[in-house]
Amino acid sequence: YNNYVFECKSDIHYSKFCKQAAYSPSGIYWSLAWNKIAWCEGTMAPTSTPSAEPSLTPSAEPSLKPSASPSDEPSLKPSASPSDEPSLKPSAAPSDEPSLKPSAEPSLEP
């Protein structure tokens, strides 16, 4: 923007602003999210803001943030807290703990 090269701040608190219009290099709060790192004299285009869509090629390292959509494969590390939604695939083995919400109908087997 304006022949400058900008870089999104790496600070975890400020980097979340880089995708928001008011914090873009042309926005009124640009200095909270971006560092002006160089002058561009036609030899290098300014860097773009982070993309809203994932890349087609996965990175070698895992992300620090979870994705917004569920995976097709189960996690190898279950979460520490229970879900508010029941599982679509219940386990075959019984739990060691009783349910807090018993079913309305009794089971046919003991």
N, C-alpha and C positions, 0 to 999 in steps of 0.2 A: 504494500500500500504506500502510495506517495514515494516510490523508489527506495523504500527501506525494506530490509529483511527483518522479520520478527520471529521470535521463538517463544512458544508457550512456556510460561514459568513452570518449573518442575516441582515447586512447593505443592504439596497435596491439597492445601486449602485453596490456593489460587488457580491451579491447573483446571479445576472443574468449570471455571468461567470461560475457557477458551472457545467452547462451542456455542456460547450465547452471543446473540447479535450485539447487545449493548456493550459487550466486552471485546468485540472483534477489533482488529487494528484500526478500523475506521469508526468504531463506536466511541461513546463519550467516556467510558470507563476502561479503555484499552490498557492503561498502564497498570491496572490491578492484575491483569491476566497475561500480559505479553512483555517480553524484553525486546527492545530495539537493538539488534546486534550488528547490523551493517548497513551501509549505503549501497544501493544497487544502481550501477551505471550502465545498465543494459546487458551486462554479461551474466547476470544471475537473476532469475525471477524470485520475487518474494515467496517465502514459505507459505503454504496454505494452512488453514485451521485444521484440526483433527477431523477426519471424516466421520459422518454420521453412520455410515455403513461399514460392516467388517470387510477386511480384505479377502481376496479369493485364496490367497496362500496363507496357511496358518503359521504362526510364529513358532520358534523353537522352544520358547519358554512359556509356561502357563501364565494366564492373566492373574492379577491380584484381586480382581473384582469378579464376582459370579456373573453369569450371563442372565439376561432377562427371561429367556425361554428354557424350558426343561430339556434335558438330554434324552436321547433315545436309549441310552445305556444307564443302568443303575450306578450309583457312586460306590467306590470301594471304601469310602470313609463316610459313614452315616452322620447326620447332623446330631448335635448334642441335645436339641430340643425337639419335641414331637410336632408334627404337622397339625394344622387345624382341619385339614381335609383327610378323609379316609383314603386308604390305598386302594387302587383299582385292582391290585394283585396281592391279596392277603397271603401271609406266610402259611406254610403247611403245619408248622409246629406251634403249639400253644405258648402263650406268654407266661412268664412266672408271676406277673402282676395281674390282678383282676381289672376288668374294665370299669371305668367310672360311669359309663352309660351302657347299662345292659340292653340287650335287644328286646324288642316287644314280644317276640315269639320264642318259645323254648326250642332248643335244638332237638332233633330226632334221636341223636346218639348221646350216651352219657359222657 
